[in-house]
Amino acid sequence: MGQNFYVSEDFWQRDFAAASERAALAAGKRSHLYINGYPDGRVAYLGLNRQFNSFLNAIWSQPGWKFRPPQTLAEVGLVLELLLNAIGTLFKISDYAAPYIGGPVQTLQLP
């Protein structure tokens, strides 16, 4: 394996065909995530994501607290890693035949 990284964009035309969708994505007002793995893991992730976002918004809205929403793509990546690590932990302590899916969380943020 070499030092080169190649990206193939296979879903842009399908998922962001409308100019308004592309503009919202570029402005950071929309994001899109593709999730592989067990259906149970995807459902757990989506449920955790909803509840965790509510929790984060409650924290960020506290007057006088110095916590804030992510302001950069790298900071968004940190929040995503936190969520994916939580789901990975659930699989590590589960009764699934293959209890741990994948390995350490790896993210690549593409602006």
WODAMO-V825519 format. One record per backbone hydrogen bond with DSSP energy under -0.5 kcal/mol. CO is the residue of the C=O (numbers start at 1). NH is the residue of the N-H. If there is no record, write none. Layout:
CO,NH / CO,NH
This chain:
7,9 / 8,10 / 11,15 / 12,16 / 18,22 / 19,23 / 20,24 / 21,25 / 22,26 / 23,27 / 24,29 / 24,30 / 25,28 / 38,42 / 39,43 / 40,44 / 41,45 / 42,46 / 43,47 / 44,48 / 45,49 / 46,50 / 47,51 / 48,52 / 49,53 / 50,54 / 51,55 / 52,56 / 53,57 / 54,58 / 55,59 / 56,60 / 57,61 / 59,62 / 61,63 / 62,65 / 72,76 / 73,77 / 74,78 / 75,79 / 76,80 / 77,81 / 78,82 / 79,83 / 80,84 / 81,85 / 82,86 / 83,87 / 84,88 / 85,89 / 86,90 / 87,91 / 88,92 / 89,93 / 91,94 / 96,99 / 97,99 / 99,101 / 108,110 / 109,111
